[in-house]
Each structure stands twice: as C-alpha cells, then as structure tokens.
Amino acid sequence: METSVQADADSGVIDKAVAGVCRVVLWLSTSVIFVILVANTVLRYATGSSLQWANEVPEVLFPWLVMSGVVLAARHGAHIATTFLMDSLPASATRVVATVSWLVVAGLYATLAVATFRMLAIVHDEKSPILQLPGSITYACVMAGMVLLGLLALQSAWRAWHVPAAAPAEAESPVRAAHW
C-alpha cells in the first residue's frame, strides 16, 4: 500500500492537472447545456417560441462533456480492462509487460491525436447553420482527450516501471491495467 501512495506522490502533478482540466470542462459544459436547455424549454412553454441557437451549443459542448468523462474514468481506472494475462505472469515479468503495454497505449493515443490534428483543417470549414461555429471545435475535444489519455498512459508506464519487483501479491496493485 505504501507503494501506491509513493507512486501517487511521484506523479501527482500530472494526475492533478489532468483531473482539474477535465473537471472544469465537465462542470462548465454540463452547466451551460443545462441552463440552455432549461431556458429553451421555459421559453417554448411560456411563449411558444425558442432560442434559434439553443440546439447548436449543446451539440458543440456535449462531445467535450463526454471526452472529459472518458479521461476522468481512465484516470480512475474505471474502464473495462482484461487482466488475465497480467495476473498469470510472474512478478518479474509483470513490470516489463505492464510498462511496455502502457507505452504502446500511449503511442496509440499519440497516433490518434496526430490524426485528429490533421483533420482539424478539413472540418474547420464546416460551419454550424446559425452560430457559424467551425466543426473543428468538436474535433478539438477528441484531440485534447487523446493527448490527456496519452499523458495518463505515460504516467502509468512510469508507475509500472518504478514498482518494486517484489511487491506483495495480496496488496492492491498501484498500477492500473492497460486499456486494450
């Protein structure tokens, strides 16, 4: 258990920064979507009219809400993971396999971030009908999410490599399983 606390202290800056950014995005997007939908609903029932742009803003913000939730779930290890391979490995191999697995995951997230970045110029020309917001806004959230997930994967690789080889088997593992 001390190893887990030590690992948290070693890489707490990345964890806290990613969590802070995602929580702010999550709360802001949720709050703005809620206020706009409530206001539009009240207007519809009270006056029979609605805000023309009220559908576009939630459509733009919802992907940001989802991606921040995905990153927070990854940070907490809440995604489904297949761990039978790692559970069957001897302790000496677990460290190497976990580190390599997390580095592969980080590389895949980096590849997706770069691919999304290259698409931003293409989708930037697509504009929303009323507010004329570029389509790149929603794609940017995917890119940002991939970058943050890649950072978390690199952090997990760091933790996996720095876990002592003789960690007690009955203690909770300080390293989350890679998301395959």
C-alpha positions in Angstrom: 0.0 0.0 0.0 2.9 2.4 0.6 4.0 1.8 -2.9 0.7 3.2 -4.2 1.0 6.3 -2.0 4.6 6.7 -3.2 3.5 6.4 -6.9 0.8 9.0 -6.3 3.2 11.4 -4.8 5.7 10.9 -7.6 3.3 11.7 -10.4 0.7 13.7 -8.6 1.2 16.8 -10.7 0.1 15.2 -14.0 -2.8 13.5 -12.2 -4.0 16.7 -10.6 -3.6 18.8 -13.7 -5.5 16.3 -15.9 -8.2 15.9 -13.3 -8.5 19.6 -12.8 -8.8 20.4 -16.5 -11.3 17.6 -17.0 -13.4 18.6 -14.0 -13.6 22.2 -15.2 -14.6 21.2 -18.7 -17.1 18.7 -17.3 -18.8 21.1 -15.0 -18.8 24.0 -17.4 -20.2 22.0 -20.3 -22.8 20.4 -18.1 -23.9 23.7 -16.6 -24.1 25.5 -19.9 -26.0 22.7 -21.5 -28.4 22.5 -18.6 -29.1 26.3 -18.5 -29.6 26.5 -22.3 -32.0 23.5 -22.4 -34.0 24.7 -19.3 -34.2 28.3 -20.7 -35.3 27.0 -24.1 -37.9 24.7 -22.6 -39.3 27.5 -20.4 -39.5 29.8 -23.4 -41.2 27.2 -25.5 -43.9 26.6 -22.9 -44.3 30.2 -21.8 -44.2 32.0 -25.2 -44.4 29.3 -27.8 -41.0 30.3 -29.3 -37.5 29.2 -28.6 -33.9 30.3 -29.0 -32.8 29.7 -32.5 -29.3 28.8 -31.5 -30.2 26.6 -28.5 -29.7 23.3 -30.3 -26.2 24.2 -31.6 -24.5 25.0 -28.4 -25.3 21.7 -26.6 -24.3 19.8 -29.8 -20.9 21.5 -29.6 -20.5 21.1 -25.9 -21.7 17.5 -25.5 -18.5 15.9 -27.0 -16.4 18.0 -24.6 -18.5 16.7 -21.7 -18.2 13.1 -22.9 -14.4 13.3 -23.6 -13.7 14.8 -20.2 -15.7 12.0 -18.6 -13.7 9.4 -20.6 -10.4 10.9 -19.4 -11.6 11.1 -15.8 -12.7 7.4 -16.0 -9.4 6.4 -17.4 -7.6 8.3 -14.6 -9.6 6.4 -12.0 -9.1 3.0 -13.8 -12.9 2.7 -14.3 -12.8 1.4 -17.9 -13.1 -2.3 -18.6 -9.8 -4.0 -18.7 -8.7 -7.5 -19.5 -6.2 -8.5 -16.9 -5.9 -12.3 -17.1 -2.6 -12.1 -18.9 -1.1 -9.8 -16.3 -2.5 -11.9 -13.5 -0.9 -15.0 -14.8 2.6 -13.6 -15.3 5.3 -14.0 -12.7 6.1 -10.8 -10.7 9.4 -10.4 -12.5 7.7 -10.1 -15.9 4.7 -8.1 -14.8 6.8 -4.9 -14.5 8.2 -5.1 -18.0 4.9 -6.2 -19.7 2.9 -3.5 -17.9 5.4 -0.8 -18.9 5.6 -1.9 -22.5 1.8 -2.2 -22.6 1.3 1.3 -21.3 3.9 2.7 -23.7 2.0 1.0 -26.6 -1.2 2.5 -25.4 0.4 6.0 -25.1 1.8 5.6 -28.6 -1.7 4.7 -29.9 -3.2 7.7 -28.2 -0.5 9.9 -29.7 -1.2 8.5 -33.2 -4.9 9.3 -32.8 -4.1 12.8 -31.5 -1.9 13.5 -34.6 -4.5 12.0 -36.9 -7.2 14.2 -35.4 -5.0 17.3 -35.5 -4.5 16.7 -39.3 -8.3 16.5 -39.7 -8.9 19.9 -37.9 -8.1 21.9 -41.1 -10.6 19.8 -43.1 -13.5 20.1 -40.6 -12.8 23.7 -39.7 -14.6 24.8 -42.9 -17.8 23.1 -41.8 -19.9 25.7 -40.0 -22.9 25.3 -37.8 -26.0 26.8 -39.5 -26.9 29.6 -37.1 -23.8 30.5 -35.0 -21.4 29.6 -37.7 -19.2 27.7 -35.3 -16.4 25.7 -37.0 -16.6 21.9 -36.9 -13.1 21.9 -35.6 -14.4 22.8 -32.2 -15.8 19.3 -31.6 -12.8 17.6 -33.2 -10.5 19.5 -31.0 -12.1 17.8 -27.9 -11.2 14.4 -29.4 -7.6 15.6 -29.9 -7.4 17.0 -26.4 -8.8 13.9 -24.9 -6.3 11.7 -26.8 -3.4 13.9 -25.6 -4.7 13.7 -22.0 -5.2 9.9 -22.2 -1.7 9.6 -23.6 -0.3 11.6 -20.7 -2.1 9.3 -18.3 -0.8 6.2 -20.1 2.8 7.6 -19.9 2.2 8.2 -16.2 1.0 4.6 -15.8 4.1 3.3 -17.7 6.3 5.3 -15.3 4.4 3.9 -12.3 4.7 0.3 -13.7 8.4 0.6 -14.3 9.0 2.0 -10.8 7.0 -0.6 -8.9 9.4 -2.8 -6.9 9.7 -6.3 -8.4 8.8 -7.9 -5.1 5.6 -6.2 -4.4 3.3 -8.2 -2.1 0.7 -10.2 -4.1 -2.1 -9.6 -1.6 -1.8 -5.8 -1.7 -3.7 -3.8 -4.2 -1.6 -3.1 -7.3 -0.5 0.5 -7.7 -0.5 0.2 -11.5 -3.7 0.0 -13.4 -4.1 -2.5 -16.2 -3.6 -1.2 -19.7 -6.9 -0.4 -21.6 -6.8 -2.7 -24.6 
